[in-house]
Amino acid sequence: MPRLSASSGLAFALALAPAVAHAVEPPAPAERKQLVIISFDGAHDNRLWDKSLDMAKRTGAHFTYFLSCTFLMTRAEGGKAYQAPGHKAGRSNVGFAQSREEIQARVRHIWQAHQDGHDIGSHACGHFDGKGWTAANWKQEFTAFNTALANAWSAGGIAGEQPEGWADFAANDIKGFRAPYLSLSDGLLPALKQAGFTYDASLVTKGPGWPTDAVGLPRFGLPLIPEGPQQRRVIGMDYNLFVRHSMGIENRKDSATFEERTLDAYRKAFQKEYGGNRIPLQLGFHFVEMNGGAYWRALDRFLTETCDKPDVACVSYAQALPMIQNEKKADRSAF
């Protein structure tokens, strides 16, 4: 494993043995769109904000960005006040913003993404494993996230530049959640419901799957997809591929090989659904370019060749949810 600083924000959203969810597949109408849902965890590196927003414009895709809120505060200022359940104040597994200037660039990127129609979701704050957290613990973390987002322009020293719609966005538009490490607890679901989230994306499925329904809350899962010469299954997320390809040790020398393997896996997973039941294909990424950027390059190529295909929609979770719900209503009315 390469030596990584906490401030690098390597918000690895993977539990090595996460729970696997199952969903019942609705009937597939002939004209169903093939949904491709791309998400990013952490959403911190400003250079990669630029890169992802450019990728979206070129390919016509919309993304979900699961934001870690400690990147909206410096350790010296807001970081001292943040306290995760069961941890000392001022602790974060992914560090904090390094300067006010960094926060300034980040909040402008977040606002630009919102204006461009992307989905901003919550990845909690300090990227702690909440597998033992109660509903009250999760509520504490959600409150910290909400406070950090609401005060982000002030934290960057540019309160006077805060857009008119930011307060409403911060209060009402964060509707999706992904748990750090994809690690769940019995307290998470009731806390999500109480906090007003409209979907959760913290599960893992055996293959591409429809969202499950947990007491009225849709829950999405990243799929296991075949990859490599032996076509062994791996979670469709860049970090899992990083571990598969190089045991989590940075290897730039073989970056092109890893890129081709990854693109091949994405293509095959897509074609299986596009030519079959058209179950949504979900793929996850981080704001870190592992193995020399192999996985981001594979993503760019995949979206470039995929998003403009007939009956394909490269959408965020927020966009996909009503489309899926409408499909289910149409399916029920057909009987």
C-alpha positions in Angstrom: 0.0 0.0 0.0 1.5 3.4 -0.9 2.0 5.9 1.9 -1.0 8.2 1.8 -1.5 11.4 3.8 -4.8 11.9 5.5 -5.3 15.2 3.6 -5.1 13.4 0.3 -8.7 12.5 0.9 -8.4 9.0 -0.3 -12.0 8.3 0.8 -12.0 4.7 0.0 -15.6 3.8 0.1 -15.1 0.0 0.4 -15.6 -2.5 3.0 -13.7 -5.6 1.9 -16.6 -7.8 2.7 -19.7 -5.6 2.5 -23.3 -6.8 2.7 -24.8 -7.9 -0.6 -28.3 -6.8 -1.4 -30.8 -8.4 -3.6 -33.7 -6.8 -5.5 -36.6 -8.2 -7.5 -36.3 -7.2 -11.1 -39.5 -5.6 -12.7 -40.6 -6.7 -16.1 -38.5 -5.1 -18.9 -40.6 -3.1 -21.4 -39.1 -3.0 -24.9 -38.4 0.7 -24.8 -36.8 0.9 -21.4 -33.7 3.2 -21.3 -30.4 1.7 -20.3 -29.3 3.8 -17.3 -25.7 4.4 -16.5 -25.1 5.9 -13.1 -21.7 7.3 -12.2 -20.8 8.6 -8.8 -17.7 10.0 -7.1 -16.9 9.7 -3.4 -15.1 12.4 -1.4 -15.4 15.1 -4.1 -12.4 17.1 -2.8 -9.6 17.6 -5.3 -10.3 20.8 -7.2 -8.3 19.7 -10.2 -10.5 16.6 -10.5 -13.6 18.7 -10.0 -12.5 20.5 -13.2 -11.8 17.3 -14.9 -15.1 15.6 -14.0 -17.2 18.6 -15.0 -15.4 18.8 -18.3 -16.0 15.1 -18.8 -19.7 15.5 -18.1 -20.0 18.3 -20.7 -18.2 16.4 -23.4 -20.1 13.1 -22.9 -23.5 14.5 -21.9 -23.4 12.6 -18.6 -24.7 13.8 -15.2 -22.9 12.6 -12.0 -23.6 12.2 -8.3 -20.9 13.7 -6.1 -20.9 12.2 -2.5 -19.2 15.0 -0.6 -17.1 14.5 2.6 -17.8 17.6 4.7 -14.4 18.0 6.3 -13.1 19.3 3.0 -15.3 22.4 3.7 -13.3 23.4 6.8 -9.6 23.8 7.7 -8.3 21.9 10.7 -7.2 25.2 12.4 -10.7 26.7 12.2 -13.9 24.6 11.7 -11.9 21.3 12.1 -11.5 21.9 15.8 -15.2 22.0 16.3 -16.0 18.9 14.3 -16.4 15.7 16.4 -17.4 12.4 15.0 -19.2 9.9 17.2 -16.8 8.0 19.4 -13.8 10.2 18.3 -12.0 13.2 19.7 -12.8 16.6 18.3 -10.7 17.7 15.3 -10.2 14.1 14.0 -10.8 13.1 10.4 -9.8 10.0 8.4 -9.4 12.0 5.3 -8.0 15.2 6.7 -9.4 18.8 6.1 -9.0 21.5 3.6 -5.5 22.9 3.6 -6.5 26.5 3.1 -9.3 29.0 2.7 -8.4 29.3 -0.9 -8.9 25.6 -1.4 -12.4 25.9 0.2 -13.2 28.8 -2.1 -12.4 26.8 -5.2 -14.3 23.8 -3.9 -17.6 25.6 -3.1 -17.5 27.2 -6.5 -17.2 23.8 -8.1 -20.0 22.4 -6.0 -22.2 25.3 -7.0 -21.3 24.9 -10.7 -22.1 21.2 -10.5 -25.5 22.0 -8.9 -26.2 24.5 -11.6 -25.2 22.1 -14.3 -27.8 19.6 -13.1 -25.5 17.2 -11.2 -26.5 15.6 -7.9 -24.6 16.5 -4.7 -25.0 13.9 -2.0 -23.6 13.3 1.4 -20.6 11.0 2.2 -20.8 12.1 5.9 -17.9 14.1 7.2 -14.7 12.6 8.4 -15.0 9.2 6.7 -15.3 7.1 9.8 -16.6 3.6 9.9 -20.1 3.8 11.3 -20.8 0.1 11.6 -21.4 0.4 15.3 -23.2 3.8 15.2 -26.7 4.3 16.6 -29.3 6.4 14.9 -28.3 9.2 17.3 -24.7 8.9 16.2 -25.6 9.1 12.5 -27.9 12.1 13.3 -24.9 13.8 14.9 -22.8 13.2 11.7 -25.6 14.4 9.4 -26.0 17.6 11.5 -22.2 18.3 11.2 -22.5 17.8 7.4 -25.4 20.2 7.1 -23.7 22.8 9.2 -20.5 22.6 7.2 -22.3 22.9 3.9 -24.4 25.8 5.0 -21.4 27.7 6.3 -19.0 26.7 3.5 -18.7 30.2 1.9 -18.0 31.7 5.3 -15.4 29.0 6.0 -13.7 30.1 2.7 -13.7 33.7 3.8 -16.0 34.7 1.0 -19.4 35.0 2.7 -20.2 38.0 0.6 -19.9 36.0 -2.6 -22.4 33.3 -1.5 -24.9 32.7 -4.3 -28.5 33.6 -3.5 -29.7 30.0 -3.8 -27.0 28.4 -1.7 -28.9 28.4 1.6 -31.9 26.7 0.0 -29.6 24.2 -1.8 -27.7 23.3 1.4 -31.0 22.9 3.4 -33.1 21.1 0.8 -31.1 19.5 -2.0 -28.8 17.0 -0.3 -31.1 13.9 -0.7 -28.7 11.0 -1.3 -26.2 9.3 0.9 -23.3 6.8 0.7 -21.8 5.4 3.8 -18.0 5.6 4.2 -16.5 2.2 3.5 -20.0 1.1 2.5 -20.3 0.2 6.2 -23.8 0.0 7.6 -25.4 -0.3 11.0 -28.9 -0.9 12.3 -29.1 2.8 13.2 -28.4 4.1 9.7 -31.8 3.5 8.0 -33.9 5.2 10.7 -31.5 8.1 10.8 -31.6 8.5 7.0 -35.4 8.5 7.1 -35.5 11.0 9.9 -33.0 13.3 8.1 -35.2 13.4 5.0 -32.9 11.5 2.6 -34.7 10.1 -0.4 -32.2 7.4 -1.4 -29.2 5.5 0.0 -26.4 4.2 -2.3 -24.4 2.2 0.3 -25.1 -1.4 -0.7 -23.4 -4.0 -2.9 -25.2 -6.3 -5.3 -24.2 -9.6 -6.9 -24.6 -7.9 -10.3 -26.3 -4.9 -11.7 -29.6 -4.6 -9.7 -32.6 -2.5 -9.1 -32.8 -0.5 -5.9 -34.4 -2.2 -3.0 -37.1 -0.6 -0.9 -36.5 -0.4 2.8 -39.5 1.1 4.6 -40.0 3.5 1.7 -36.4 4.4 1.2 -34.8 3.3 -2.1 -31.4 1.7 -1.6 -29.0 1.4 -4.5 -25.9 -0.9 -4.6 -22.7 -1.0 -6.6 -22.5 -4.3 -8.5 -20.0 -7.1 -8.7 -18.9 -7.2 -12.4 -16.6 -9.7 -14.2 -13.1 -8.4 -14.8 -9.7 -9.6 -16.1 -8.5 -12.8 -17.8 -10.4 -15.1 -15.5 -13.4 -12.8 -15.4 -13.5 -12.9 -11.6 -16.1 -10.5 -10.1 -15.1 -7.3 -8.4 -17.1 -4.4 -7.1 -17.6 -1.8 -9.8 -15.5 0.8 -8.1 -12.0 2.2 -8.9 -10.5 1.4 -5.5 -11.5 -2.3 -5.8 -9.9 -2.4 -9.2 -6.8 -0.7 -7.8 -6.6 -3.5 -5.2 -7.3 -6.2 -7.8 -4.7 -4.9 -10.2 -1.8 -3.8 -8.0 -2.7 -4.9 -4.4 -3.4 -1.2 -3.7 0.2 -0.2 -4.4 0.6 2.6 -7.0 1.9 1.2 -10.3 2.2 3.7 -13.1 4.3 1.4 -15.2 1.3 -0.8 -16.0 -1.3 2.0 -16.1 -2.2 1.4 -19.8 -2.8 -2.3 -19.1 -5.0 -1.6 -16.1 -6.9 1.0 -18.2 -7.7 -1.5 -21.0 -8.8 -4.2 -18.5 -11.1 -1.8 -16.8 -12.6 -0.5 -20.0 -13.2 -4.0 -21.1 -15.0 -4.8 -17.8 -17.2 -1.7 -18.2 -18.0 -2.5 -21.8 -19.0 -6.1 -21.1 -21.1 -5.2 -18.0 -22.9 -2.5 -20.1 -23.5 -4.7 -23.1 -24.9 -7.5 -20.9 -27.6 -5.1 -19.6 -28.1 -3.1 -22.8 -28.7 -6.2 -24.8 -30.8 -7.8 -22.0 -33.1 -6.6 -19.3 -31.5 -3.1 -19.1 -30.9 -3.1 -15.4 -29.2 0.2 -14.4 -25.4 -0.1 -14.4 -23.7 1.7 -11.5 -20.0 2.5 -11.3 -18.2 4.2 -8.5 -15.1 6.4 -8.4 -13.0 8.6 -6.0 -11.4 11.9 -6.5 -8.0 10.2 -6.6 -6.4 9.0 -9.8 -5.1 5.6 -8.8 -2.5 3.7 -10.9 -1.6 6.7 -12.9 -5.2 7.6 -13.7 -6.1 4.3 -15.3 -9.6 4.2 -14.0 -10.5 7.8 -14.8 -9.2 7.4 -18.3 -11.3 4.2 -18.7 -14.3 6.0 -17.4 -13.8 8.9 -19.9 -13.5 6.5 -22.8 -16.5 4.4 -21.6 -18.8 7.5 -21.3 -17.6 8.9 -24.6 -18.6 5.8 -26.5 -21.7 5.0 -24.5 -23.7 8.0 -23.5 -24.9 8.9 -27.0 -26.0 5.4 -27.9 -29.8 5.0 -28.6 -31.9 4.5 -25.5 -29.0 5.2 -23.1 -29.1 7.8 -20.3 -26.0 8.6 -18.3 -27.7 10.0 -15.2 -27.2 10.8 -11.6 -28.9 8.9 -8.8 -31.3 11.8 -8.4 -32.3 11.6 -12.0 -32.4 7.9 -12.1 -34.7 7.5 -9.2 -37.9 9.0 -10.7 -37.2 7.2 -14.0 -37.0 3.9 -12.2 -40.1 4.7 -10.2 -42.1 5.6 -13.3 -41.0 2.3 -14.9 -42.3 0.4 -12.0 -45.7 2.3 -12.2 -45.9 1.5 -15.9 -45.1 -2.1 -15.2 -47.8 -2.4 -12.6 -50.4 -0.8 -14.8 -49.7 -3.3 -17.6 -51.2 -6.1 -15.5 
